[in-house]
Amino acid sequence: MFVLNRVLFAGSIIVPESTSLTACHFSAVHRRTCPRRNSPYSSVDSERYSSLVKSVMSSRVSSQTPETLQAEDDHVYGPVVKAQTPSRTEQRLPKTLHPFINSERTVETEEPEAGPPARILLNRGKSRPFIPSVTRILQQTLSPEQIFYLERWKRRMIAELGEEGFKEYSQNIFKQGKLFHSALEDILTSADTWRNKNLSETPQCPPEAQGYIQSISHVLEDVSAVRAIESSVQHGSLNYLGIVDCVARYRGVLCVIDWKTSEKPKPFLSNTYDNPVQVAAYAGALNSDGNYKYQVENGLIVVAYKDGSPAHAHQINSELMSEYWKTWLIRLEDYREQRSSASSSMSPEK
């Protein structure tokens, strides 16, 4: 033990005078020198920064005005193009709202007596005047948007398959659809019930149609009381005709049924494009046709798939059918206007 009579500076430790220290516990402390880190602001131009702060904090009013700022923006970026508020276009209605239901007949609410389904053949004799079909009218009154997408699809298919390949593809699609409808007709007119059977393995089902038949098998379980199959209908006053695929009860409701095939899934009614309008046109013609003693207010579109995946069944209730009937009347008016314009342009000037 010894006494220090002076102040020792050991690094950063100050030892006061007359402090007793034990020699064994005393050690010299050496100051470590670390390199000084550069501040991230060291490279900032302090003079310019100071003037910037002064200009921001200054209470003087800027000489810039909204008008001069707008002028600068117009010069740099160009004038602002303001979008116009879309105007609400009124829904187009047919000029003449022909009735969808024949008021002289009553709508059946009970099952009719059992009997073979009707099949009225289409008679287009030479002596009969030309009557346009539903399919023809719809094809010739497509909207510009529909025509654009249809032509684009056709160009893509031709680019992929070639002209001959696309022609063969179209023929195969038509053939498969025809075989499917033929096999379905045999099933629906068969004396044996089709329920609880593997319909795709029935003798009358060709290989090309087996996937489609298997696809609709669950739908056929809800089909009963078939009234007509592949039967022609004609609207007397509106002067058009068509061939309905089927008229039957689906889940107890009498419907005009349209069987469709597709390579792509169509889970929504909107995916079927003009098919609901087509069904409404058929139903309206049937309700006007004297060959049928009943009325149909509802529709059904069944989309079958070649791979056998479950078909999509889209029901169209009476309210929707009335709306699609109005759309059909508009398309019919457009078709007649086109025909009238074409006739006028071809007639010689007087």
Steps between C-alpha positions, in 0.01 A plus 500: 500500500630849413358850474505717191545868573431617152233470238560230250351513153471149370309514179157622592523407872584780743644386830467770770779593738563291816313200361604167638541230240602143528794432276371170381178660372657790320548489127566765243216578261597580144265702276400324182487716197220417248482638149241775470195406298396733223161660542251426217442875483867588455463501122200735507558846365422690818465830322243374254320308774483812714350704219247224431388498862469877499287495186268235644470670839463844351165669549510660158223404260625303200465664163358171365123479471274204413466644150875526442552151642231365268669677207834341591342155524330547164831600346691204648239223496241629255144614574287287731236300316203467730286189458141572421239364732339208318145577410240244599362358180138407516424135450375432151153355474334335202278726293214255534486278807342184363366271773716209608206295626192415297214626715259260331674201656564408859833405649507139614558446869445123506670212323330414167399152401791279399564477129776516241673839469407710199740538211370736232730506202602825339339537159681742271322431174574699188147636498535641853631854545838551662479509879822578692617271778590606852863399441523705180353811663737484796804446278419800283433737789816444704638808671836645380659371821370147440624508141844622615549217751362240260737610222794514740431145617475384139832664407673339797364157412607538136847615611527190718335240274522650153211553260441129435555407862244757618250375241546142621471615863169676428365194321593274793330733749184498289514121466546445873210732580276317255593158643441631853150627415417176318613284793311721744184475289525120507534505877208739561266311265601159631228299670746406772566753770844663480534552871752302704681387186843563353368676192838528329513119470162458332515336156356806322772731631790540252855542637514866390199583719573287808678779688215746437234249608692420817530875563122556502405180683440682830278756320287229340412373848291816545339490153150356461184524287670561168252684272707568186838406352669662198167655407445808281319808631376804313375839610211593274482877550876562537580266211804304618563134579740268677554148631487441874730236642261390771193600698475323834468550872818571690452460874128524441509820291409488129793640299632546151832315531801576283787249505841654430853360474813687596873444533527767771309512830198731501395517866295821463205589283694800366754256354236370259485826301184511281368159605242643748365727226476196273306304761260791556442525123419127482263522796322803356454322168374185671247701701371648173507177299165328463666156495565526873211518744705615799710799602862511616625782724838362610822390334802283567844504338714192561870521408656154453874424495684246289720379787193391696532762774161598649299725271388847608123548504380861483134554582320805361191589698193671357618847602835460325332346198286813463815715495671279245181508294530879480861462386385256234238745372771767465725260307206411277436869431869552415491207259197637320658844474812344349291311247301811416817707451655231282187480285489878460862520393455222242184644345560710185463876532194650339 
